[in-house]
Amino acid sequence: MYCGNCFRDNALVAEFRRQGHDVLMIPLYLPMTLEDEDQASGIPVFFSGVNVYLEQKVPILGKMPGWLHTRLASPTLLKWAGRRAAKTRSSELGDLTLSMVNGEEGRQVREITELVGYLRKHQQTDVIALSNALLAGMARMLKRELNVPIVCMLQGEDTFLDGLPESHRQRTWNALAERCQEIDLFIAPSRYFGELMTRRLKLNPEKMRVVYNGLNLEGWRPAANAPNPPVLGFFARMCKEKGLDTLVEAYILLKKRNRIAQLKLHVGGAMGPNDEALVSDLKLRLQGTGVLGDVTFFSNISKEQKQQFFRRISVLSVPALYGEAFGLYLLEAWAAGVPVVQPPVASFPELIQATGGGAIANGTSPEALADSIEALLLNEPARVAAGQSARRAVMEQFTARHMSLSIIEAFRAVIP
């Protein structure tokens, strides 16, 4: 499982350490799969995904002997569980999510107690940052036992929560809103998402700060020459939620119009077990329209291969419609000097306006997307200018260092 939020958090901690801050990064549930050096290396995984699941399904296991509890948190077992988790959707996790949100009143109280004990053994902590709001259930016990302020990052939790079964959806939102009142400060990756979560969690707006995501720019550079023939790119998880099927339909339209000679499509990103069926169906669709030979798929590639991917495309489009809080793939495209074309939803207009890094389509349909992609590809000076503008914006406003300095400033606002 590749997680953009994990990439972002790992880069953030690496930058904190480069600045001389003393940071402890604790992985939860499963070992992280990362592109860069693991900033949590040597730290045990807490809230072992296997233990958390079993404690939910068989409550008596919350009192299992310590040796068994430790054995079920072994790296080998967790790696196996990670492969299984790639098939898991929020619709299957109503009871478990609500229990986690209920914190010490849920069935995973043993896990919180162990985390508190581990933190007590370390030097005095100035602030604890939760990586996402789904961990807010542990805030009450952490504050009570350690007497430190709690900051919570926001990273697109609404989509997961809205995907819970109807029997648990509103109950979980309500419980989360209650628990979030105990958190001292929230950091959202965009104004769009900060305003949305302020409303949905009934937060005091004064507790919300916006800090845009940042990228470690090492290895990111524009291509020496524009791709010839031009290449339309998609880079995200290969799923409907990210709009891959919409982009494929837009590409088929562009090929039928034939105004952009020899246009290619490169599809890159994570492809897990749940995504294979969609990718197979899309390949059949592309084959049926006679354009599969112009399409190349790049699944589960390394960071270096990803950087090469971006240098080989002319424009990126990831038409996610579910309400993207940010979209790290935008920064990656812009760091490579590649403009983007996105639908007029969620954080996309805000980010494109902030960077000048592309165009917003006049709708969410494949036709609207194709129109905007075509217009940008047919206007080479505008395409190049948008890519250059975005590259400058990333270097000035969207680096990991810029992000870390802004977050440190936010931390200092709540540290006594």
N, C-alpha and C positions, 0 to 999 in steps of 0.2 A: 504494500500500500504506500503510495507516494502522496504526501500531504503538503500542499502549498503553505498552510499555516505553520506546520512544523519547520519547513525551510525558513520561513520568515523569523520564527522564534529563535532558531539556532543561529541565524545570522545576527540577530539582535544581541544575544548573549555573547557571541564572539566579539562584537564591537564593544560591548560593555567592558570586557576583559582587556581589550586593546587600550582602552582609556584608563585602565588601572582600577576598576571597580571590582569588588569581591562578590562574585555571583555564584550561586548554587542552582544548577538546572536539574530538575528532578523529573524523569520520565514517568508517565502514568499509563496504566493499562497494558501497553505493549512496547517493546523496543522500537525506537524510531528508525525509519528508513530515510536516510539523508543523502544529499549530494556532496556536502562539504564535511570537514572534520566534525565529529560528534562532540558537541559541547557538554553532553551529559555522560561522556565516557567514564566508566568506573562507578557510576552512581546506580544503585539498585532500582529496579522498576517497582514503584508502589502502585497500589490498587491493581495488582495483577489481574489481567482480564479474565483468566480462568477462575481465580478465587472470587472475583466480583460476581461473575455469572453464577457460579455454584452457590454462593451465599444467598443469591436472589431466589434460585430455583429450589434449594434445599436449605432452609433457614438454620437448621441445626448445625450445618457446616460452618457457621460463624463461630462455633466453639471447637472446631477441629484442632487436634494437637499441633503444636508449633512446627514439628518436623514435617507434617503433611502439608501444612500451609506454605512452608518454605519450598517444599518439593514442587508444589503446583505453581510456584512463581519462577521456576527454572527457565533460563533463556531458551533452551531447546523447545520446551513445551510452549512457551509464549510465541516463538517463531511459527510453530505449527498452528497455534490459535490465530495468529495474524493472517495466515492464508485462509483460514475459515472465515475470519471476520470480514474479508473482502467481499463475501457473499451476503453480509448482513445489512438490512435496511432498518430505518427508524420505525417502520410499521410493525416490526417484530420486537421492539424494545420498550414498550410502554411501561410495564411494571418496573423494569430495571432503571429506566431514566427517571421516573418519579421517585424511586427509592434513593437514587444518587442525589437528586435535588433536595430531598428531605434530610440529607446530611446525617447527623448523629441520631436522628429519629428513624433513619432507614436501616436496611439490612447490612450495609457496608460500614457500620460504625467501627468495627475492628480495623478496617483499613485506615480510617482517619486517625484512630488512636496510634497506630504504628507510625504514620507520617509525622504526627506531633512529637512522638518520642524521638524520632530520627532528627528532627529539626532542633530539639532541645539540646542534643549532643554537640551541635555546632555553635560557632561564635554568635554573638548577639546579632540578631537580624533587624535591619531598619525597616524593611517593607517586604511584603509577600505579594507577588504578582501571579494571579490565576490566568492561565493562558486563554480561557474562554468562559463564558457565563454558565455553561453546563456544570462547572465545578463550584458554583456559588454555594452549594449545600454545605461545603466544608468551611466556609468563611466564619460562621459563628463560633465553631470550636477552635479554629486557629486563633481568632482574636482573643477568645476567653483564656486559652491556655498559654499563648505566647505574647499577648499584649502588644501587638504590632498592627499598623494599618494594613488594609487589604486593598489592592488595586486589581481590577478585572479588565482584561483585554476583551474586546468583542470581535468575533471573526466569522460571522455568517451563521449563527446558531438558529436563526428563525426558520430556515429551511428544514433543518432536522426536526425541530419541535413541531412544525406544521405537518410533518410527515408521520407523526405518531398516530396510533389508532384513535378514532374519535372518542373512545371511552376514557382515554388518558390525556388527550391533547390539552383541553382547557384546564384540567386539574393541574397538569404540569406547568403550564404557563402561570397559573395563579400561585402555585408554590414557589416557582422561581422568582416571581415578582416580589413575594414576601421576603425571600432570602436575600435578594439583591438590595433591599433597604439597608442591610448591615454592611455593605461594601462602601469604602470611603471614596473611591473614584473609579470611573470607567474610561477606557481609552478605545475609541472607535477608529477604524481605518478610513472612514469617509464621512462627510457631513450627512449624506443620505442615510447611512446605516446608524449613525449616532442619533439622528432624529427619529428614525423608525424604532429603535430599541428604547429610547427615552419614552416614547409613547406606549409601546407594548408592555414594557416592564413598569410603567408608572413611576419613572425615576424623576428626581429633582434635576432639571436641566443644568444646574450649576455643578453637578457631579460628573458631567460628561465633557470629555476633551476629545478633539479629533487630531490624530497623528497619522499621516499617510504612511503606508508601508514603504520600506526602503530596500534596496538591492545592493549586495556586495558586487561591485563592478569588475572584479578581477576576471579576466577572460572574455568580458563582453566588449565587442567592438563592431562597428559597421563593416559590411563587405566592401572590398576595394572597388568592385564594379556591380552595377545592377544586374540581377538575374536576366538572362536572355535565352529562351523566351521567358516571359513573366510567370511568376509562381504565386498562387493564392495559398495562404497557410492557415492551419488551425492547430493550436497547441493547448490542450487541456485534457482532462479525463475524457475518454472516447465514449460519451454517453448522451442521451437525449437531454439531460438536465443542462449540459453545456451547449446544447444546440447543434451538435454535429449533424444530425439529420437535416436541419434547416440549411446549414451551409452546403451540404451535398446537393440539395435541391437548387440552391442559388447557383452553384457551380454548373449544374446541368443546364440551367437557363442561359448562363453566360456562354457555354459551349454551343448551344443552339443558335444564339444570336450571332456568334462568330465575328464579333467586332474586335476581339483581342486575339490575335493570331497565336495559335499553339499554346494557349493558356494551360498551365499545369496546376494540379492541386496536391499539396503535401499535408498529410494529416499526422500529427505527432501527439504524444502524451501517454498517460498511463492507461493501460487496458487490463482490467481485472476480470475475474470469472463472470461477473454480471454483465460485462460489456461485450463479450465475444459474440453473442447472438445479434446484437445491433450492428456490429461491424460486419458480420457475415451478410446480414440483410442489405446493408448499404453497398457492399461490394457487388451483390447481385443486381441491385438497382443501377449502379454505375455500368455494370457489364451489359445490362439490358438496353441502355441508351448508347452503348458503343464508345464510352469514354473511360472505361476502367484502365486502359493502357496509359492514360495521362495522369493517373492518380497513384501516389506512393504513400504507404502507411509506415510510420516509424513508432513502434510501441515500446514503452518501458526502456527508454534510452538513457545513457549516462549524461552528466552535466556537459561534458565536452561535446558530445554528439548533439545535445540540445542547442548549444551555442552555434554549432555548425548549421543546424536546422534553420535557425533564425537568420543567419547570414545568407541563406539560399532562397529566401522568400522575398516577394515584392511588397506584400501587404498581408496583415493578419486579421482574421475575423473569428471571434468566438461568440456566437449569438445566443448566449445564455439568457433565459427569460425568467428564471426563478427568483431573481433579486440579488445579484452579486454584490457583496459588501465592498469588494475591491477588485480582485482579479490580478494576481501576481503576473500572469502571462502578459498583461499589458506592459508592465515595467520591463519584462524580458524583451519584448518586441522593440520597445523604445530604446533600450540600452544598445540594441543592435542597429538602431537607426531605421527601424521599420515602422511605418504608420499603420493604423488600425481602422477598421470600419466596424462599428458596433450598433446594436439596436438602441432606441431611445428609452432605455429603462435603467432603473437602479442607479448605481454609481457611475455608469459609463459617461453620461453627459458631463458630470462634474469633473471627471478626470481628464477627459479630452479637452474640455475648456481650459483646465489648468495647465495643460502641456502644449496645446495646439497640435497634438500628435495624431490627427486623423479626422475621420468624418463620422457623424451620426446619421444613420439611415432614417428615412421618412416613415418608417413603420417597422413591424416585426416580421413581416412575411418574407419568404424567399425572394419574391419579386422586388420588394423594397431594398433588401440587402444587395441583390444583384445590381440594381440600379446604381447604388452608391459605390460599390466595388468597381463597377465598370467606369464610372465617372472619374474615380481616382486613378485607375490604371491608364486611362486614356489621356490623362493630363500629367505627363511626366514631371514638369517643373513643380506642380502642386504636390505631387507624391514625394519628390525629393525634399521639398521645403518642409513638409509635415514631418518627415523622418528626422530631419536635422533639428527642427524645433523640439521634437520629443526627446531626442538625445541630449540636447542642452538642458532641458527641464529635469531629466533624470539625474544628470550630473550635479545640478544645482540644488534640487529639492527632494529627490527620491533615492538618496543613497542610504546604506545601512547606518553610516555615521550620522547623517542628518536625523534619521528616525530615532537613533539611540539618544542623541542629545535632547530631543524634544521629549522623549519618555522619561529621561532622568529629571528634566525640569518638572514634569508632572509628578514624579515620585516625591520630589522635594517639597511639593505643595502640601503633601499629607503627612510627611514625617515630622513629628513633634520637635 
